[in-house]
Amino acid sequence: MFRRLPQQGGQPRDISEVVNGIIDGKTNNTGSITLATGDTTILTDERISPSSKIVLIPKTSDSAGATGVYVSAQTYGSATISDIGNVSTNKIYDYIVVG
């Protein structure tokens, strides 16, 4: 996790450090998930909301060749990743949560 500022703000040096990190791409909105064997896997991440966009990035040849992997539901703190025809146990994805 990257540094967070308190809700009421922070010292100018702290704010500069966080903003410079954002400019350098340190937005603290990524993670990794391995899909469970079966039809669905729950992705738990406090940054997820019902309106978030979740981007899945394949990390293995099994996940790169997979079709039918999608976000089927999401709520505050979690999303359901569905996998039509999951026959492989080696489907690993990095993910990005936006919004």
MOJO-V975565 format. One record per pair of residues at least 24 apart in sequence whose C-alpha atoms are under 10 Angstrom apart, sorted by sequence separation. I is the first residue (numbers start at 1). J is the second residue. D is the distance in whole Angstrom. If there is no record, write none. Layout:
i=I j=J d=D
i=I j=J d=D
This chain:
i=2 j=26 d=7
i=3 j=27 d=10
i=4 j=28 d=10
i=30 j=54 d=10
i=32 j=56 d=9
i=33 j=57 d=10
i=50 j=74 d=5
i=51 j=75 d=8
i=52 j=76 d=9
i=1 j=26 d=9
i=2 j=27 d=8
i=3 j=28 d=9
i=29 j=54 d=10
i=30 j=55 d=9
i=31 j=56 d=10
i=32 j=57 d=9
i=33 j=58 d=10
i=34 j=59 d=10
i=49 j=74 d=7
i=50 j=75 d=5
i=51 j=76 d=9
i=54 j=79 d=9
i=56 j=81 d=10
i=62 j=87 d=10
i=63 j=88 d=9
i=66 j=91 d=8
i=1 j=27 d=9
i=2 j=28 d=6
i=30 j=56 d=10
i=32 j=58 d=10
i=33 j=59 d=10
i=48 j=74 d=8
i=49 j=75 d=5
i=50 j=76 d=6
i=62 j=88 d=7
i=63 j=89 d=9
i=65 j=91 d=9
i=1 j=28 d=6
i=2 j=29 d=10
i=32 j=59 d=9
i=48 j=75 d=7
i=49 j=76 d=4
i=50 j=77 d=9
i=52 j=79 d=10
i=54 j=81 d=10
i=62 j=89 d=8
i=63 j=90 d=7
i=64 j=91 d=8
i=1 j=29 d=9
i=35 j=63 d=9
i=43 j=71 d=10
i=48 j=76 d=6
i=49 j=77 d=6
i=50 j=78 d=9
i=62 j=90 d=6
i=63 j=91 d=4
i=64 j=92 d=9
i=1 j=30 d=10
i=34 j=63 d=9
i=40 j=69 d=9
i=42 j=71 d=10
i=47 j=76 d=8
i=48 j=77 d=5
i=49 j=78 d=8
i=50 j=79 d=9
i=61 j=90 d=8
i=62 j=91 d=6
i=63 j=92 d=6
i=64 j=93 d=9
i=39 j=69 d=9
i=40 j=70 d=10
i=41 j=71 d=10
i=44 j=74 d=10
i=46 j=76 d=7
i=47 j=77 d=6
i=48 j=78 d=6
i=49 j=79 d=9
i=60 j=90 d=7
i=61 j=91 d=8
i=62 j=92 d=8
i=63 j=93 d=7
i=40 j=71 d=9
i=42 j=73 d=9
i=43 j=74 d=9
i=44 j=75 d=10
i=45 j=76 d=9
i=46 j=77 d=4
i=47 j=78 d=8
i=48 j=79 d=7
i=59 j=90 d=9
i=60 j=91 d=6
i=61 j=92 d=9
i=40 j=72 d=9
i=42 j=74 d=9
i=44 j=76 d=9
i=45 j=77 d=5
i=46 j=78 d=7
i=59 j=91 d=8
i=60 j=92 d=6
i=44 j=77 d=6
i=45 j=78 d=6
i=58 j=91 d=8
i=59 j=92 d=5
i=60 j=93 d=8
i=35 j=69 d=10
i=43 j=77 d=8
i=44 j=78 d=4
i=45 j=79 d=8
i=58 j=92 d=6
i=59 j=93 d=5
i=43 j=78 d=5
i=44 j=79 d=7
i=57 j=92 d=9
i=58 j=93 d=5
i=59 j=94 d=7
i=42 j=78 d=7
i=43 j=79 d=5
i=44 j=80 d=9
i=56 j=92 d=9
i=57 j=93 d=5
i=58 j=94 d=7
i=42 j=79 d=6
i=43 j=80 d=6
i=56 j=93 d=6
i=57 j=94 d=5
i=58 j=95 d=9
i=41 j=79 d=8
i=42 j=80 d=5
i=43 j=81 d=7
i=55 j=93 d=9
i=56 j=94 d=6
i=57 j=95 d=6
i=41 j=80 d=6
i=42 j=81 d=6
i=55 j=94 d=8
i=56 j=95 d=5
i=57 j=96 d=8
i=40 j=80 d=6
i=41 j=81 d=5
i=42 j=82 d=9
i=55 j=95 d=5
i=56 j=96 d=7
i=39 j=80 d=10
i=40 j=81 d=6
i=41 j=82 d=7
i=54 j=95 d=7
i=55 j=96 d=5
i=56 j=97 d=9
i=39 j=81 d=8
i=40 j=82 d=4
i=41 j=83 d=8
i=54 j=96 d=6
i=55 j=97 d=7
i=39 j=82 d=6
i=40 j=83 d=6
i=53 j=96 d=8
i=54 j=97 d=5
i=55 j=98 d=8
i=38 j=82 d=9
i=39 j=83 d=5
i=40 j=84 d=9
i=52 j=96 d=10
i=53 j=97 d=6
i=54 j=98 d=7
i=36 j=81 d=10
i=38 j=83 d=8
i=39 j=84 d=6
i=52 j=97 d=6
i=53 j=98 d=5
i=54 j=99 d=9
i=35 j=81 d=8
i=36 j=82 d=10
i=37 j=83 d=9
i=38 j=84 d=9
i=39 j=85 d=7
i=40 j=86 d=9
i=52 j=98 d=6
i=53 j=99 d=6
i=35 j=82 d=9
i=36 j=83 d=9
i=38 j=85 d=8
i=39 j=86 d=6
i=51 j=98 d=9
i=52 j=99 d=5
i=33 j=81 d=10
i=35 j=83 d=8
i=37 j=85 d=10
i=38 j=86 d=6
i=39 j=87 d=10
i=48 j=96 d=10
i=49 j=97 d=9
i=51 j=99 d=7
i=37 j=86 d=7
i=38 j=87 d=8
i=48 j=97 d=7
i=49 j=98 d=9
i=50 j=99 d=9
i=36 j=86 d=9
i=37 j=87 d=7
i=38 j=88 d=9
i=47 j=97 d=7
i=48 j=98 d=8
i=49 j=99 d=8
i=35 j=86 d=9
i=37 j=88 d=7
i=38 j=89 d=9
i=47 j=98 d=8
i=48 j=99 d=8
i=36 j=88 d=9
i=37 j=89 d=6
i=43 j=95 d=10
i=45 j=97 d=9
i=47 j=99 d=8
i=35 j=88 d=9
i=36 j=89 d=7
i=37 j=90 d=9
i=35 j=89 d=7
i=36 j=90 d=9
i=37 j=91 d=9
i=34 j=89 d=8
i=35 j=90 d=8
i=36 j=91 d=8
i=34 j=90 d=7
i=35 j=91 d=6
i=36 j=92 d=10
i=34 j=91 d=6
i=35 j=92 d=6
i=33 j=91 d=8
i=34 j=92 d=4
i=35 j=93 d=8
i=33 j=92 d=6
i=34 j=93 d=6
i=32 j=92 d=7
i=33 j=93 d=5
i=34 j=94 d=9
i=32 j=93 d=6
i=33 j=94 d=6
i=31 j=93 d=9
i=32 j=94 d=4
i=33 j=95 d=7
i=31 j=94 d=6
i=32 j=95 d=6
i=30 j=94 d=7
i=31 j=95 d=5
i=32 j=96 d=9
i=30 j=95 d=6
i=31 j=96 d=7
i=29 j=95 d=8
i=30 j=96 d=4
i=31 j=97 d=9
i=29 j=96 d=6
i=30 j=97 d=6
i=28 j=96 d=9
i=29 j=97 d=5
i=30 j=98 d=9
i=27 j=96 d=10
i=28 j=97 d=9
i=29 j=98 d=7
i=29 j=99 d=9
i=27 j=98 d=10
